Amino acid sequence: MLSPQDRLKEINTLFLRKAFLVNFRTVEQYLSEHFDIPTYSERSFSRDVSALKELLKERYPSIEEEMGELIRFSRSTLGFYYVRQDISAFPSFSEKELNQIASIIDLNQHLFTDGAGQGIVNKLRAITLENNLATYHKINTWPSIQLIKDGERAGSDNIKPILEAIAAKDCLHFSYQSLSKSARHKFYLGIPLMIKEYNNGWYTGWYVLIQEVKENDRIIKTEINTLRLLALDRMDQLKVVKSTYQLRFAPDFYPPDYFKNMLGILRNNLINPEIKPEIVCVRLDTDNWLLDYLRKYPLHPSQQVKVQDSSHQKIRVTWNMEINIELESFLMRYAHDLTVVSPASLRKRLKQNLEEALKHLEEE
C-alpha cells in the first residue's frame, strides 16, 4: 500500500509525463493497476492536487508570484497540468539537465574506469529518450527499458530507434544472427515491446522483447508466451516498417511478466508454450553461509525459508519458478552447499550433470 507521500510522488511523476492526461479517472486507474489500490476517491484526488500545489509553491515561490497557481485545469483536455515543464513538486532532473550531465560525463571519460562513465551516459540518455517520447498520445503501462549494470554495451546504436518504435508501436524489420558457428543471418519482422539489460555470467548485454508478425497480418494478438527475446548486439540492418495492423493486448498483458517466473532471462516458451513454474525445494544446514546470503539476497520474489524439523538443524528454501538452464547452473554451482529435494526430475538431471562432470575430471 502506498503511503500518502509516495502517492504524491507518483502523481507528480504523472504530471511530468507529457503524454499522460492527469485527471481523477486516469489517476484512479493508474493507482489501481500499479499499486492495487482498490478505492481512491475524487475527494482524495482533490486533496492530493492541493498538496502538490502547496509543495510547488514552497519550491517555486517566485514563479508562483509571477504566474499564479502552478497547477491548472484545462477545459479543452479535461485534465490538470503543470504551468511549466521544468518544475516538479519533488527534486528531479529536467531533460535539459540530464543531457547536460550526460555530455559532461562523456567529455570526461578519463575520470572513470572499466567503462563506468559510458554506462552512466547510456543510462542518462536512455532516461531522456523515454521522457522525450511525447509525440505518442498513449504511453505504455510497462517500462520500455530496464537497465542494471554500468558499462559500455554492444548494440547501443539500436537503443534509440527501438525505444521510439516501442512508444509508437511500430514494426521493425532487421536481420539477426545467433552465436552458433553455423548460424546464418535470419530476417525478422516484429513489434518491440521493451528493452531488458541483463548481467549474469555470459548472458550479458541488452535484449529486446518482441512480438513477431507476418507481412500479411492485420490483427496481432500479443501474449507473454508468444514473445521472443533477442540480443541487440546481434541485430543488424534495422529499419521501421509502416504497416496497417491492429495490435491487440489481453487485459492483463504486461511484458515484464515474461521474466517474472524465472531466474535470469532464458525461458523455453518458444519450445514449449505451455511451460509452467514449479516448486523447487532445496535443503541447507542452519550454519551454512549460503543460507544467510539467500535471506539477505533472495534468489526470486517467490522465495520462502522454513525450518524443516524440530531440531532446527535443517532449513528448506523453496522457489516457485520455471526450471531453466540458469537455475540449474546456480544449483550446480552450489551443489556442495545445498541438497535439491524436489522436483524429482530436476534432481535426476542435476545428478546426471554431476556424474558427467566427474567423468571429465577423471580423464587424463
Secondary structure, DSSP 8 states (H G I E B T S, - for coil): ---HHHHHHHHHHHHH-TT--BSHHHHHHHHHHHH------HHHHHHHHHHHHHHHHHH-HHHHHHHS-SEEEETTTTEEEESSTT--SS----HHHHHHHHHHHHHTGGG-STTHHHHHHHHHHHHHHHHT-TT-SS--SS-SEE----S--TTGGGHHHHHHHHHHT-EEEEEE--SSTT---EEEEEEEEEEEEEEETTEEEEEEEEEE--TT-SEEEE-GGGEEEEEGGGEEEEEEE----EEEE-TT--GGGGGTTSSSS---TTT-TT---EEEEEEEETT-HHHHHHHHS-SSTT-EEEE-STT--EEEEEEEE---HHHHHHHHHTTTT-EEEE-HHHHHHHHHHHHHHHHHHH--
